[in-house]
Amino acid sequence: MKKTILGVNIDDVNLDETVNIVKNWLSKRGKHYIVTPNPEIVVMAQKDEKLKNIINRADLAIPDGIGLKLSTDIENTTPGIDVMEELVKIAAEKGFTTGFLGGRDKVAEKSAECLKKKYPKLKVSFVSEEPEKIPAADILFVAFGAPKQEYWIAANLDKIPVRVTMGVGGAFDYISGRAPRAPRWIRDLGFEWLFRLIIQPWRIKRQLALVKFIFYMLK
């Protein structure tokens, strides 16, 4: 179900629903892109009309962040990294090709290597830190961080031979092992944001976006 939060359209879908939607896309022709709005991105969109339009035109905008669920009528929290992992699993099972774009210090390459160890049948067609010539792929994961990755996807979707493109933010850091992810029980309690803040104190500036988000909602 699509809901509008501060002018930003968000699909209130859970992980299984998201995966089933993408599986349906991959069974047909066409191009699609996925964005992962959280409170921080919704706040960005209040002063960035271009970003807001890109999100609102997305084929799927999944609710990535407990803050949306706690402060709006959004019912689901669907982390982008979980969606990515499920799509990689399906790609390995069904023979779809995947591409990894973005990150720094070969984190995209390390992510692809880790995923290939976990899913030996995974076909990787492209791994790069820079968006040069993109070869054909069924699914492309783009990790430039918001809003750069959203700008890039919107500008290049029609030009690249990719069927499904998804912005995944810092997912490569967690998949590659560069940054530890919160244990499952912490995630289930909704405190993954606090775990991230403890291990990455520099994120405090980003976490303050939640305060702005609540202010906007009250306003």
Disulfide bonds with the S-S distance in Angstrom:
none
